[in-house]
Amino acid sequence: MPVNLPISFPSERARLQRLAEDAQGLTPTQRLLAVADALAAAEALSAAGGIRDAQLEYHQRREEEWQRIMKEFIAKHVDPRPPVE
């Protein structure tokens, strides 16, 4: 059910069109520098927040746990003896 709000929000299409128009005036070098700046800012925010190391550590623990669980499952459900023919 659509909701009619008294506040108008730009459509996604309009927003993307505006971004494309803004980028048209940039040279390829300026565009590349803008991308590099965005990546550097994301990296700086990640490092400043201290969350990156915690995320990597969490991911490593989950990966090790998953491998342990899979090894236990395989050991429990897979018969090491070859099938009798």
GIBELVEN-V427466 format. One record per pair of residues at least 12 apart in sequence whose C-alpha atoms are under 7 Angstrom apart, sorted by the first residue. I is the first residue (numbers start at 0). J is the second residue. Records with the same first field share a line. If there is no record, write none. Layout:
I: J ; J
This chain:
none
